[in-house]
Amino acid sequence: MNIRIRDEAEAELEDAFDYYQRKRDGLGHKFLDDYLHGVQQIAGAPHRWPYDRASKVARRYRLDHFPYNLIYRVLPDHCMIIAVAHQRRRPGYWRDRLRE
């Protein structure tokens, strides 16, 4: 299945990459690799991961090595990544994006 990413989620991805790259050279690239692995997993089996309990329409994929979730919706012809959300910061901040 094709994957698309909202502009806000892409900005979150870039911010996290920059943060980890500043923390240690090359760590940002490891974060990006983890993200890309997640995108591949979602594309291959989009219904595999659980629904977000509060939204009940968005699904959540946890990155393997970093404390981030890929929040996404399965649509008829593609999956839309709504947020690249830190697991412990501002829970649910992205739910307003579901209404757009």
C-alpha positions as CSV (number, residue, x, y, z in Angstrom):
1,M,0.0,0.0,0.0
2,N,1.2,3.5,-0.7
3,I,2.2,5.7,2.2
4,R,1.8,9.5,2.4
5,I,2.8,11.8,5.1
6,R,1.1,15.0,6.3
7,D,3.2,18.2,6.3
8,E,3.1,18.4,10.1
9,A,4.3,14.8,10.5
10,E,7.1,15.4,8.0
11,A,8.2,18.5,10.1
12,E,8.1,16.3,13.2
13,L,10.3,13.7,11.5
14,E,12.8,16.4,10.5
15,D,12.8,17.8,14.0
16,A,13.5,14.4,15.5
17,F,16.2,13.7,13.0
18,D,17.9,17.0,13.8
19,Y,17.6,16.4,17.5
20,Y,19.2,13.0,17.3
21,Q,21.9,14.1,14.9
22,R,22.9,16.9,17.2
23,K,22.9,14.5,20.1
24,R,25.4,12.2,18.4
25,D,26.7,12.2,14.8
26,G,24.9,9.4,12.9
27,L,22.2,8.9,15.4
28,G,19.8,10.9,13.3
29,H,20.4,8.5,10.4
30,K,19.6,5.6,12.7
31,F,16.4,7.3,13.6
32,L,15.5,7.8,10.0
33,D,16.3,4.1,9.3
34,D,14.0,3.1,12.1
35,Y,11.3,5.3,10.6
36,L,11.7,3.9,7.1
37,H,11.5,0.4,8.5
38,G,8.3,1.3,10.2
39,V,6.9,2.8,6.9
40,Q,7.7,-0.5,5.2
41,Q,6.0,-2.5,7.9
42,I,2.9,-0.4,7.7
43,A,2.8,-0.6,3.9
44,G,3.1,-4.3,4.0
45,A,0.4,-4.9,6.6
46,P,-1.5,-1.7,7.5
47,H,-4.2,-3.3,9.6
48,R,-1.7,-5.2,11.8
49,W,-1.1,-2.5,14.4
50,P,-3.6,-1.4,17.0
51,Y,-6.0,1.5,17.0
52,D,-5.2,4.4,19.2
53,R,-7.5,3.9,22.2
54,A,-8.8,7.5,22.3
55,S,-9.3,8.2,18.6
56,K,-10.5,4.7,17.5
57,V,-9.7,5.6,13.8
58,A,-5.9,6.1,13.8
59,R,-3.5,3.3,14.3
60,R,-0.2,3.4,16.1
61,Y,3.1,1.8,15.1
62,R,5.9,1.9,17.7
63,L,9.4,2.5,16.3
64,D,11.8,-0.3,17.4
65,H,14.7,1.7,18.8
66,F,13.4,5.2,19.5
67,P,10.5,6.4,21.7
68,Y,8.3,7.5,18.8
69,N,5.1,6.3,17.3
70,L,3.9,6.6,13.7
71,I,0.3,7.6,13.9
72,Y,-1.5,6.7,10.7
73,R,-4.9,6.1,9.1
74,V,-5.7,3.4,6.6
75,L,-7.6,5.0,3.7
76,P,-9.1,3.2,0.7
77,D,-6.1,3.8,-1.6
78,H,-3.2,4.7,0.8
79,C,-2.1,5.1,4.4
80,M,-1.6,8.6,5.7
81,I,0.9,9.2,8.4
82,I,-0.7,11.8,10.7
83,A,2.1,12.3,13.2
84,V,5.6,11.2,14.2
85,A,4.8,11.5,17.9
86,H,7.1,11.1,20.9
87,Q,5.6,8.5,23.2
88,R,5.9,10.6,26.3
89,R,5.4,14.2,25.2
90,R,2.0,15.8,24.6
91,P,-0.1,12.6,24.3
92,G,-2.9,13.0,21.8
93,Y,-1.9,16.4,20.5
94,W,-2.3,15.1,16.9
95,R,-6.0,14.1,17.3
96,D,-7.1,17.5,15.8
97,R,-5.5,16.4,12.6
98,L,-8.0,13.7,12.2
99,R,-10.8,16.2,11.6
100,E,-9.0,17.8,8.6
